[in-house]
Amino acid sequence: MARVRDVEIDEVPEEVRPVYERYARDYGPFLNQVKVFAHRPPAVKHIMGLLLELHDEAVLPKRYLEIALVTVSTINKCEYCIGHHAPRAVSHGLSAAAVEDILVDTPEGFDAVDILVRDYAVQVTQNFNYMKDAIFDEMKCHFTEEQIVELTLRIALCGFFNRVNDSLQIEMEDGVEQMLA
């Protein structure tokens, strides 16, 4: 159980309910997370709402997004996020071994762009204030500026979610492993 109680949908303001409901229904099995965030309706409205909008627009290939999210969550040791995003990464063509060993020099089946995305996620997570222009030059060979900005946002948001999930001890939803398998 999380360190705070779950907030059910009928407890949030009417104008926030559509985001709460859609996030719980469509974004994936993140119900325990939205129940905790619901203590602050603006967080549900704007943070979960942002994720839903980014998901709808889908300017980034999901494979690269999942590589980034699994990388950040592995660095931060967030079991909740790894448990949710590792199966998604596999569903987008990564091997289970690559997901498990995402921080090794060359994970199984990774091409140069996969490694670039992984390395960029590491840089944004651990060395953001010491990043060299070279990684951006390489990123611009494969991604638009819009995609680079979104990837950076998603990497930083993932670190944020890792910290909230672990600080508040948000538990994995029952059956999530089977549901995502």
C-alpha atoms as a printed R data frame, in Angstrom:
    type eleno elety resid chain resno       x       y       z
1   ATOM     1    CA   MET     A     1   0.000   0.000   0.000
2   ATOM     2    CA   ALA     A     2   1.205   3.493  -0.803
3   ATOM     3    CA   ARG     A     3   2.193   5.874   1.965
4   ATOM     4    CA   VAL     A     4  -0.960   7.876   1.261
5   ATOM     5    CA   ARG     A     5  -4.478   6.583   0.712
6   ATOM     6    CA   ASP     A     6  -5.925   6.012  -2.738
7   ATOM     7    CA   VAL     A     7  -8.239   8.711  -4.049
8   ATOM     8    CA   GLU     A     8 -11.108   7.264  -6.042
9   ATOM     9    CA   ILE     A     9 -12.516   8.936  -9.133
10  ATOM    10    CA   ASP     A    10 -15.670  10.112  -7.357
11  ATOM    11    CA   GLU     A    11 -13.507  12.090  -4.925
12  ATOM    12    CA   VAL     A    12 -11.876  14.320  -7.530
13  ATOM    13    CA   PRO     A    13 -13.449  17.479  -8.935
14  ATOM    14    CA   GLU     A    14 -15.799  16.891 -11.854
15  ATOM    15    CA   GLU     A    15 -13.531  18.672 -14.362
16  ATOM    16    CA   VAL     A    16 -10.614  16.331 -13.546
17  ATOM    17    CA   ARG     A    17 -12.561  13.071 -13.785
18  ATOM    18    CA   PRO     A    18 -12.263  12.678 -17.565
19  ATOM    19    CA   VAL     A    19  -8.450  12.798 -17.362
20  ATOM    20    CA   TYR     A    20  -8.387  10.443 -14.346
21  ATOM    21    CA   GLU     A    21 -10.707   7.999 -16.095
22  ATOM    22    CA   ARG     A    22  -8.945   8.113 -19.454
23  ATOM    23    CA   TYR     A    23  -5.491   7.801 -17.900
24  ATOM    24    CA   ALA     A    24  -6.628   4.778 -15.894
25  ATOM    25    CA   ARG     A    25  -8.394   3.233 -18.893
26  ATOM    26    CA   ASP     A    26  -6.252   4.104 -21.922
27  ATOM    27    CA   TYR     A    27  -2.712   4.950 -20.875
28  ATOM    28    CA   GLY     A    28  -1.971   1.550 -19.430
29  ATOM    29    CA   PRO     A    29  -2.348  -0.170 -16.101
30  ATOM    30    CA   PHE     A    30  -1.313   2.848 -14.022
31  ATOM    31    CA   LEU     A    31  -4.411   3.016 -11.808
32  ATOM    32    CA   ASN     A    32  -2.468   2.989  -8.524
33  ATOM    33    CA   GLN     A    33  -0.405   5.925  -9.729
34  ATOM    34    CA   VAL     A    34  -3.366   8.102 -10.708
35  ATOM    35    CA   LYS     A    35  -5.086   7.260  -7.402
36  ATOM    36    CA   VAL     A    36  -2.117   8.754  -5.550
37  ATOM    37    CA   PHE     A    37  -1.680  11.743  -7.854
38  ATOM    38    CA   ALA     A    38  -5.390  12.467  -7.394
39  ATOM    39    CA   HIS     A    39  -4.593  13.980  -3.997
40  ATOM    40    CA   ARG     A    40  -3.641  16.965  -6.148
41  ATOM    41    CA   PRO     A    41  -6.219  17.345  -8.914
42  ATOM    42    CA   PRO     A    42  -4.035  19.854 -10.830
43  ATOM    43    CA   ALA     A    43  -1.382  17.114 -11.087
44  ATOM    44    CA   VAL     A    44  -3.885  14.732 -12.634
45  ATOM    45    CA   LYS     A    45  -5.214  17.407 -14.954
46  ATOM    46    CA   HIS     A    46  -1.871  18.709 -16.159
47  ATOM    47    CA   ILE     A    47   0.682  15.918 -15.723
48  ATOM    48    CA   MET     A    48  -1.479  12.944 -16.662
49  ATOM    49    CA   GLY     A    49  -3.235  15.152 -19.221
50  ATOM    50    CA   LEU     A    50   0.136  16.011 -20.763
51  ATOM    51    CA   LEU     A    51   1.076  12.346 -21.033
52  ATOM    52    CA   LEU     A    52  -2.242  11.564 -22.699
53  ATOM    53    CA   GLU     A    53  -1.754  14.370 -25.238
54  ATOM    54    CA   LEU     A    54   1.806  13.284 -26.007
55  ATOM    55    CA   HIS     A    55   0.577   9.709 -26.386
56  ATOM    56    CA   ASP     A    56  -2.157  10.823 -28.788
57  ATOM    57    CA   GLU     A    57   0.247  12.830 -30.959
58  ATOM    58    CA   ALA     A    58   2.873  10.050 -31.016
59  ATOM    59    CA   VAL     A    59   5.687  12.052 -32.619
60  ATOM    60    CA   LEU     A    60   8.278   9.591 -31.288
61  ATOM    61    CA   PRO     A    61   8.497   5.966 -32.326
62  ATOM    62    CA   LYS     A    62   7.395   3.913 -29.295
63  ATOM    63    CA   ARG     A    63  10.521   1.769 -29.451
64  ATOM    64    CA   TYR     A    64  12.733   4.774 -28.701
65  ATOM    65    CA   LEU     A    65  10.407   6.088 -26.029
66  ATOM    66    CA   GLU     A    66  10.416   2.743 -24.226
67  ATOM    67    CA   ILE     A    67  14.211   2.425 -24.503
68  ATOM    68    CA   ALA     A    68  14.505   5.834 -22.837
69  ATOM    69    CA   LEU     A    69  11.955   5.093 -20.100
70  ATOM    70    CA   VAL     A    70  13.415   1.690 -19.228
71  ATOM    71    CA   THR     A    71  16.898   3.217 -19.163
72  ATOM    72    CA   VAL     A    72  15.907   6.003 -16.759
73  ATOM    73    CA   SER     A    73  13.908   3.645 -14.547
74  ATOM    74    CA   THR     A    74  16.797   1.168 -14.455
75  ATOM    75    CA   ILE     A    75  19.240   3.900 -13.434
76  ATOM    76    CA   ASN     A    76  16.820   5.071 -10.720
77  ATOM    77    CA   LYS     A    77  15.862   1.507  -9.747
78  ATOM    78    CA   CYS     A    78  12.124   2.240 -10.005
79  ATOM    79    CA   GLU     A    79  10.528  -1.200 -10.017
80  ATOM    80    CA   TYR     A    80   7.070   0.263 -10.659
81  ATOM    81    CA   CYS     A    81   8.174   1.914 -13.909
82  ATOM    82    CA   ILE     A    82  10.390  -0.982 -14.990
83  ATOM    83    CA   GLY     A    83   7.475  -3.344 -14.377
84  ATOM    84    CA   HIS     A    84   5.231  -1.244 -16.604
85  ATOM    85    CA   HIS     A    85   7.659  -0.240 -19.338
86  ATOM    86    CA   ALA     A    86   9.817  -3.357 -19.795
87  ATOM    87    CA   PRO     A    87   6.910  -5.345 -21.307
88  ATOM    88    CA   ARG     A    88   6.072  -2.373 -23.534
89  ATOM    89    CA   ALA     A    89   9.680  -2.265 -24.718
90  ATOM    90    CA   VAL     A    90   9.503  -5.966 -25.584
91  ATOM    91    CA   SER     A    91   6.230  -5.386 -27.455
92  ATOM    92    CA   HIS     A    92   8.068  -2.786 -29.556
93  ATOM    93    CA   GLY     A    93  10.757  -5.182 -30.682
94  ATOM    94    CA   LEU     A    94  13.329  -5.285 -27.901
95  ATOM    95    CA   SER     A    95  14.368  -8.642 -26.538
96  ATOM    96    CA   ALA     A    96  13.812  -9.407 -22.861
97  ATOM    97    CA   ALA     A    97  17.598  -9.773 -22.553
98  ATOM    98    CA   ALA     A    98  18.141  -6.290 -24.011
99  ATOM    99    CA   VAL     A    99  15.658  -4.796 -21.569
100 ATOM   100    CA   GLU     A   100  17.287  -6.624 -18.658
101 ATOM   101    CA   ASP     A   101  20.775  -5.510 -19.748
102 ATOM   102    CA   ILE     A   102  19.865  -2.076 -21.088
103 ATOM   103    CA   LEU     A   103  22.895  -0.396 -19.501
104 ATOM   104    CA   VAL     A   104  25.559  -2.740 -20.954
105 ATOM   105    CA   ASP     A   105  27.664  -1.383 -23.805
106 ATOM   106    CA   THR     A   106  25.647  -3.059 -26.552
107 ATOM   107    CA   PRO     A   107  22.356  -4.646 -25.479
108 ATOM   108    CA   GLU     A   108  21.217  -7.604 -27.573
109 ATOM   109    CA   GLY     A   109  19.647  -6.495 -30.838
110 ATOM   110    CA   PHE     A   110  20.334  -2.771 -30.374
111 ATOM   111    CA   ASP     A   111  21.319  -0.795 -33.439
112 ATOM   112    CA   ALA     A   112  23.231   2.497 -33.418
113 ATOM   113    CA   VAL     A   113  20.080   4.624 -32.966
114 ATOM   114    CA   ASP     A   114  18.854   2.461 -30.066
115 ATOM   115    CA   ILE     A   115  22.223   2.934 -28.355
116 ATOM   116    CA   LEU     A   116  22.111   6.678 -29.060
117 ATOM   117    CA   VAL     A   117  18.672   6.960 -27.428
118 ATOM   118    CA   ARG     A   118  19.847   4.891 -24.455
119 ATOM   119    CA   ASP     A   119  22.981   7.020 -24.083
120 ATOM   120    CA   TYR     A   120  20.960  10.223 -24.390
121 ATOM   121    CA   ALA     A   121  18.628   9.001 -21.624
122 ATOM   122    CA   VAL     A   122  21.660   8.292 -19.442
123 ATOM   123    CA   GLN     A   123  23.058  11.780 -20.130
124 ATOM   124    CA   VAL     A   124  19.767  13.563 -19.389
125 ATOM   125    CA   THR     A   125  19.381  11.528 -16.189
126 ATOM   126    CA   GLN     A   126  22.912  11.640 -14.824
127 ATOM   127    CA   ASN     A   127  24.953  14.309 -16.612
128 ATOM   128    CA   PHE     A   128  22.472  16.868 -17.893
129 ATOM   129    CA   ASN     A   129  24.640  19.822 -16.921
130 ATOM   130    CA   TYR     A   130  27.746  18.388 -18.617
131 ATOM   131    CA   MET     A   131  26.287  17.234 -21.936
132 ATOM   132    CA   LYS     A   132  28.401  17.848 -25.011
133 ATOM   133    CA   ASP     A   133  27.080  19.230 -28.294
134 ATOM   134    CA   ALA     A   134  28.194  16.052 -30.057
135 ATOM   135    CA   ILE     A   135  25.284  14.017 -28.706
136 ATOM   136    CA   PHE     A   136  22.840  16.648 -30.020
137 ATOM   137    CA   ASP     A   137  24.563  16.663 -33.390
138 ATOM   138    CA   GLU     A   138  24.107  12.908 -33.556
139 ATOM   139    CA   MET     A   139  20.503  13.111 -32.305
140 ATOM   140    CA   LYS     A   140  19.714  15.641 -35.069
141 ATOM   141    CA   CYS     A   141  20.847  13.093 -37.662
142 ATOM   142    CA   HIS     A   142  18.009  10.790 -36.595
143 ATOM   143    CA   PHE     A   143  15.343  12.934 -34.953
144 ATOM   144    CA   THR     A   144  13.586  16.220 -35.559
145 ATOM   145    CA   GLU     A   145  13.984  19.001 -33.026
146 ATOM   146    CA   GLU     A   146  10.371  18.366 -31.983
147 ATOM   147    CA   GLN     A   147  11.230  14.728 -31.294
148 ATOM   148    CA   ILE     A   148  14.390  15.676 -29.368
149 ATOM   149    CA   VAL     A   149  12.435  18.077 -27.165
150 ATOM   150    CA   GLU     A   150   9.744  15.481 -26.494
151 ATOM   151    CA   LEU     A   151  12.298  12.766 -25.793
152 ATOM   152    CA   THR     A   152  14.053  15.084 -23.337
153 ATOM   153    CA   LEU     A   153  10.731  15.930 -21.667
154 ATOM   154    CA   ARG     A   154   9.772  12.280 -21.392
155 ATOM   155    CA   ILE     A   155  13.165  11.313 -19.950
156 ATOM   156    CA   ALA     A   156  12.973  14.069 -17.336
157 ATOM   157    CA   LEU     A   157   9.330  13.223 -16.543
158 ATOM   158    CA   CYS     A   158  10.276   9.589 -16.107
159 ATOM   159    CA   GLY     A   159  12.844  10.576 -13.477
160 ATOM   160    CA   PHE     A   160  10.130  12.635 -11.797
161 ATOM   161    CA   PHE     A   161   7.723   9.679 -11.816
162 ATOM   162    CA   ASN     A   162  10.463   7.369 -10.504
163 ATOM   163    CA   ARG     A   163  10.967   9.648  -7.510
164 ATOM   164    CA   VAL     A   164   7.261  10.096  -6.776
165 ATOM   165    CA   ASN     A   165   6.514   6.380  -7.185
166 ATOM   166    CA   ASP     A   166   9.318   5.303  -4.885
167 ATOM   167    CA   SER     A   167   8.947   8.098  -2.324
168 ATOM   168    CA   LEU     A   168   5.238   7.392  -1.914
169 ATOM   169    CA   GLN     A   169   5.715   3.621  -2.360
170 ATOM   170    CA   ILE     A   170   3.141   3.253  -5.114
171 ATOM   171    CA   GLU     A   171   2.597  -0.457  -5.570
172 ATOM   172    CA   MET     A   172   2.322  -2.425  -8.769
173 ATOM   173    CA   GLU     A   173  -1.278  -3.055  -9.751
174 ATOM   174    CA   ASP     A   174  -2.491  -6.630  -9.290
175 ATOM   175    CA   GLY     A   175  -2.010  -8.679 -12.415
176 ATOM   176    CA   VAL     A   176   0.006  -6.011 -14.271
177 ATOM   177    CA   GLU     A   177   2.732  -8.455 -15.302
178 ATOM   178    CA   GLN     A   178   0.198 -10.828 -16.862
179 ATOM   179    CA   MET     A   179  -1.751  -7.983 -18.435
180 ATOM   180    CA   LEU     A   180   1.329  -6.544 -20.140
181 ATOM   181    CA   ALA     A   181   2.840  -9.909 -21.107
